[in-house]
Each structure stands twice: as structure tokens, then as C-alpha cells.
């Protein structure tokens, strides 16, 4: 088996990237980028403003992109409509299906998409970019016994994953570290679960290659 959920907290993981915008989304950008800020957002409800969103500094007044990932819980199966209202561009996925592409440089514009879902947890991803002027992003939904509203925190979760070392496989893992001053950094590592009859092990691929026994804690050279 691959990664499985070992813990979670309400909300979505928000990653913020400060770079000059060209009107394309992160998923269209061939550059591998590391977020400048990572934090958990309880909900995506940022009305358009000429100031940085709460908790972000002036680097995120203009010319930035963001990505939000996690799980959304569907309690009652049926037809659901999702909405993004954004200034400038936004896009939304449920699972691997892109429901909304609200692209381009513009003021607050709402675009919607419909999908039929059974009860359960589904991956959700939202991407956003801001060129200049006002910046805003609001994500709503509507469904069985749910009036149109901002998607609430109690149906969103940002899970932490573990690896089942009973079977071999190669996985890409994003891990996050926060220092005593509250500075947060993230990194991507490729993890290979290696079958060994003597002891299961995990190999962190890259430079340098590190092998640790299953169950051991790992810290890189930077203390992450």
C-alpha cells in the first residue's frame, strides 16, 4: 500500500509562491517551485482587497500564486456544484477531475462546475494567481441539503500521511518543518520502500542518499 493517513487537522494546506505572474496556473508552470509560505487555511474566503491577505506580508500584495490541498468530506451523496470567485485567476479540482478554470487577469468573477459524488472523502485542490491591483479568492459549494455557501472548515481536512513499509514502492512526499521563530519551509523527497528480508527500510532518494530503518525518525542536514 502507498501513503495512508495517520493524522489530520481541519482546513486545507495553503502554499504561497512569490514570483512574477504571467497569467498561467502553477499546474501549467514547468518550474519546480518551493513555497515561500506554508500554512493551514480554515476556509478559502478572501474578499478582493488591495492589501495583503491576513497573515501575509507585502510580498503577497501583488504578483503571487497559491495552492490549497487536502480532503473534502461528502456526507450525503448527490449532485454538488462548486464555485470559485476570484481576482485574478483560480481553478478547482475534485480528485483528478478539474471542475473549474476561472483564468485570466480580471476583477472578482465567479465560475462554477457540477459533479456527482457519493459519500466519502475526496482530494480537493484549488490554485490561484494574482497579477496586480485587487486580490481575492472565495470558494463555495452547494449540494443536497446545503445552500450555496463558503465551504466550511468542518468538511475540510489537511491530512498527514505515513508509509506502509510492508510492501515495496516509490512515492513522492512533501514534508514541512517549522523552526522556533515560526518560519516554515517545505521540501519534496522521493521515498523508496525497499523489501529486505532482514529488516524493512526506507531509502530517501537524492543527494545524498540516506537509508533508515523503518520506524526510525529522520532529520536532514538542515534539521528538518
C-alpha positions as CSV (number, residue, x, y, z in Angstrom):
1,X,0.0,0.0,0.0
2,X,1.0,3.6,-0.5
3,X,0.8,6.5,1.8
4,X,-2.0,6.4,4.3
5,X,-3.5,9.0,6.7
6,X,-2.0,8.9,10.2
7,X,-3.3,12.3,11.4
8,X,-5.2,15.3,10.1
9,X,-6.4,18.8,11.2
10,X,-9.3,20.9,9.9
11,X,-8.7,23.1,6.8
12,X,-6.5,23.0,3.7
13,X,-2.8,23.3,3.4
14,X,-2.1,26.6,1.7
15,X,1.2,27.2,-0.1
16,X,2.1,30.7,-1.3
17,X,4.7,31.5,-4.0
18,X,6.0,35.0,-4.6
19,X,7.1,35.4,-8.3
20,X,6.1,37.5,-11.3
21,X,2.8,36.3,-12.8
22,X,2.2,35.7,-16.5
23,X,-1.4,34.6,-16.3
24,X,-0.8,30.9,-16.0
25,X,-1.5,28.5,-13.2
26,X,1.0,26.6,-11.1
27,X,0.0,23.3,-12.8
28,X,0.9,24.9,-16.2
29,X,4.3,26.2,-14.9
30,X,7.2,23.9,-15.8
31,X,9.3,25.5,-13.0
32,X,9.6,23.3,-9.8
33,X,8.8,25.9,-7.1
34,X,9.2,25.7,-3.4
35,X,6.6,27.8,-1.5
36,X,7.7,30.9,0.4
37,X,4.9,30.5,3.0
38,X,3.0,27.4,4.0
39,X,0.1,27.4,6.5
40,X,-3.3,25.8,7.1
41,X,-6.3,27.8,5.9
42,X,-9.6,27.0,7.7
43,X,-11.6,28.1,4.7
44,X,-11.0,30.0,1.4
45,X,-12.8,33.2,2.0
46,X,-10.6,36.2,0.9
47,X,-12.7,39.1,-0.4
48,X,-10.9,41.2,-3.0
49,X,-8.6,43.8,-1.4
50,X,-5.6,45.9,-2.4
51,X,-3.9,44.8,0.8
52,X,-2.2,41.5,1.6
53,X,-4.5,38.9,3.0
54,X,-4.5,38.4,6.7
55,X,-1.2,37.0,8.0
56,X,0.7,37.6,4.7
57,X,3.3,40.3,4.3
58,X,3.7,42.8,1.5
59,X,5.4,40.3,-0.8
60,X,1.9,38.9,-1.3
61,X,0.1,42.2,-2.2
62,X,0.7,41.5,-5.9
63,X,2.5,39.0,-8.1
64,X,2.0,35.8,-6.3
65,X,0.4,32.4,-6.7
66,X,-1.1,30.0,-4.2
67,X,-2.2,26.3,-4.0
68,X,-4.6,24.7,-1.5
69,X,-4.8,20.9,-1.0
70,X,-6.5,18.5,1.3
71,X,-9.6,16.4,1.6
72,X,-13.3,17.3,1.5
73,X,-15.9,15.2,3.2
74,X,-19.1,14.4,1.4
75,X,-21.7,13.3,4.0
76,X,-24.6,12.8,1.6
77,X,-24.2,11.6,-2.0
78,X,-25.7,13.5,-4.8
79,X,-25.1,16.4,-7.2
80,X,-22.8,19.1,-6.0
81,X,-21.9,22.5,-7.5
82,X,-18.6,24.2,-6.7
83,X,-17.9,27.9,-7.3
84,X,-14.7,29.9,-7.3
85,X,-14.9,33.7,-7.3
86,X,-11.5,35.2,-7.8
87,X,-9.4,38.3,-8.7
88,X,-7.4,37.2,-10.6
89,X,-7.3,33.6,-11.8
90,X,-8.5,30.4,-10.0
91,X,-9.0,26.7,-10.7
92,X,-10.5,23.8,-8.7
93,X,-10.2,20.0,-8.8
94,X,-12.1,17.3,-7.1
95,X,-10.0,14.1,-7.2
96,X,-8.2,14.2,-10.6
97,X,-11.2,16.0,-12.3
98,X,-10.8,19.7,-13.0
99,X,-14.2,21.3,-12.4
100,X,-13.3,24.9,-12.8
101,X,-10.8,27.0,-14.7
102,X,-11.5,30.7,-14.0
103,X,-8.4,32.0,-15.7
104,X,-7.1,35.4,-16.9
105,X,-6.5,38.7,-15.3
106,X,-9.8,40.2,-14.1
107,X,-11.8,41.5,-11.1
108,X,-13.9,39.2,-9.0
109,X,-15.5,36.7,-11.4
110,X,-17.4,33.6,-10.4
111,X,-17.3,30.3,-12.3
112,X,-19.0,27.1,-11.3
113,X,-18.8,23.4,-12.1
114,X,-21.0,20.4,-11.2
115,X,-20.1,16.9,-10.2
116,X,-22.0,13.8,-8.8
117,X,-20.3,12.4,-5.6
118,X,-21.0,9.5,-3.3
119,X,-20.5,9.9,0.4
120,X,-16.8,9.8,1.4
121,X,-13.6,11.8,1.4
122,X,-12.2,13.3,-1.8
123,X,-9.0,15.1,-2.6
124,X,-9.6,18.8,-3.3
125,X,-7.2,21.3,-4.9
126,X,-7.5,24.9,-5.6
127,X,-5.0,27.1,-7.4
128,X,-4.9,30.9,-7.6
129,X,-2.7,33.6,-9.2
130,X,-2.7,37.4,-8.6
131,X,-1.1,39.8,-11.1
132,X,-1.8,43.4,-9.8
133,X,-4.5,45.5,-8.3
134,X,-7.0,43.8,-6.0
135,X,-6.6,40.1,-5.0
136,X,-9.5,37.9,-3.9
137,X,-10.4,34.2,-3.7
138,X,-13.7,32.7,-2.3
139,X,-14.6,29.1,-2.8
140,X,-18.3,28.0,-2.3
141,X,-20.4,24.9,-2.7
142,X,-24.0,23.8,-3.0
143,X,-25.5,20.3,-2.7
144,X,-28.0,18.1,-1.1
145,X,-29.4,20.0,1.9
146,X,-26.6,22.5,1.6
147,X,-27.4,26.1,0.4
148,X,-24.8,28.0,-1.5
149,X,-22.1,29.0,1.0
150,X,-18.3,29.2,1.6
151,X,-17.1,25.6,2.1
152,X,-16.8,25.3,5.9
153,X,-13.8,24.2,7.9
154,X,-15.7,21.1,9.4
155,X,-15.7,19.4,6.0
156,X,-12.1,20.2,5.1
157,X,-9.1,18.4,6.4
158,X,-5.3,18.5,5.8
159,X,-4.0,15.0,6.4
160,X,-0.6,13.8,7.4
161,X,0.5,10.6,5.7
162,X,2.6,7.7,6.7
163,X,4.1,4.9,4.6
164,X,3.2,1.2,4.9
165,X,6.6,-0.5,4.7
166,X,5.2,-4.0,4.3
167,X,5.3,-3.6,0.5
168,X,7.9,-2.0,-1.8
169,X,7.2,1.1,-3.8
170,X,8.4,4.6,-4.7
171,X,6.5,7.7,-3.5
172,X,6.9,11.4,-3.7
173,X,6.5,13.1,-0.3
174,X,6.2,16.8,0.7
175,X,7.4,17.4,4.2
176,X,7.2,20.6,6.2
177,X,9.4,21.9,9.1
178,X,8.8,24.9,11.4
179,X,11.5,26.5,13.5
180,X,11.2,28.1,16.9
181,X,10.5,31.5,15.3
182,X,7.6,30.2,13.3
183,X,9.4,30.2,9.9
184,X,8.1,27.3,7.8
185,X,9.9,25.5,4.9
186,X,8.9,22.6,2.7
187,X,10.7,20.2,0.5
188,X,9.9,17.3,-1.8
189,X,11.6,14.0,-1.4
190,X,11.3,10.8,-3.4
191,X,10.9,7.9,-0.9
192,X,11.5,4.3,-1.9
193,X,10.2,1.5,0.4
194,X,12.7,-1.4,-0.1
195,X,11.9,-5.0,0.5
196,X,14.6,-6.6,2.7
197,X,14.1,-10.0,4.4
198,X,16.2,-8.9,7.3
199,X,14.5,-5.5,8.1
200,X,12.2,-3.3,6.1
201,X,13.9,0.0,5.2
202,X,13.1,3.4,3.7
203,X,15.5,5.0,1.2
204,X,15.3,8.7,0.7
205,X,16.4,9.1,-2.9
206,X,18.5,12.1,-4.0
207,X,21.8,13.7,-3.0
208,X,23.0,12.4,-0.6
209,X,21.1,9.1,-0.5
210,X,20.1,8.1,3.1
211,X,18.8,4.8,4.3
212,X,17.0,4.5,7.7
213,X,15.3,1.5,9.3
214,X,11.5,1.5,9.4
215,X,10.2,3.3,12.5
216,X,13.3,5.4,12.9
217,X,13.0,9.2,12.9
218,X,14.7,11.1,10.1
219,X,16.2,14.6,10.1
220,X,18.1,16.0,7.2
221,X,21.2,18.2,7.4
222,X,19.1,21.3,8.0
223,X,17.3,19.7,10.9
224,X,14.0,19.2,9.1
